[in-house]
């Protein structure tokens, strides 16, 4: 009995240790339109795992329902009660446990809904929830705007030029809200870079490392790698902040750039050399 108890105790400790280690790893959610689309992204998942990032996959089952593991997630429409899976989260709750969301392909309809702040589909509600929580949304840039099912049905792989222009407009609108677009092949690398930059910011406490930032009476000189919207939100609490000078290798996210302009903070760039 004593040996069995000792073995059981050791096994429990090992399991708890493994669970704690797994819990420390950040996690992202990939969203696909059907259950076979993810097969082309195996290299992405290998890359994420090799860089200590976990991932889950959500498969859409139409516009208003989807599957995350064994849970069926549905949008709640007017007068509709969700009863198919009482343990499944709502689309708005899905992003809570993830660092960010990756959508390799988005179609014209969902891009329009997300850009206009409309709900009613799984993708539009998840994008809305993710952005409200100040988490990242990455979408493939080299995409047609036609979902896979529509391409199969219509025997077409591209939108007509007027719809292409409309799709580009919605993509531009989404970028203004904080959505980032990138080449499909580089989405996994972008995820790792986003998580790394966010963790560096978090570890710095005030979102800056001491050797990356100097301040002098309302003027900040920043030589870090990235200025994010979160950094601007934190630093703008300093009412005396009037100008920001950045290093030549510093990247300013589009949303952070717009926020700085709105707040009247002057941006200066360090001279080359």
Secondary structure, 3 states (H helix, E strand, C coil): CHHHHHHHHHHHHHHHHHHHHHHHCEEEEEEECCCCHHHHHHHHHHHHHHCCEEEEEEEECCCCEEEECCEEEECCCCCCCCCCCCCCCCHHHHHHHCCEEEECCCCHHHHHHHHCCCCCCHHHHHHHHHHHCCCEEEEECCCCCCCHHHHHHHCCCCCCHHHHHHHHHHHHHHHHHCCEEECHHHHHHHHHHHHHHHHHHHHCCCCCCHHHEEEECCEEEECCCEECHHHHHHHCCCCCCCEEEECCCCEECHHHHHHHHHCCCEEEECCCC
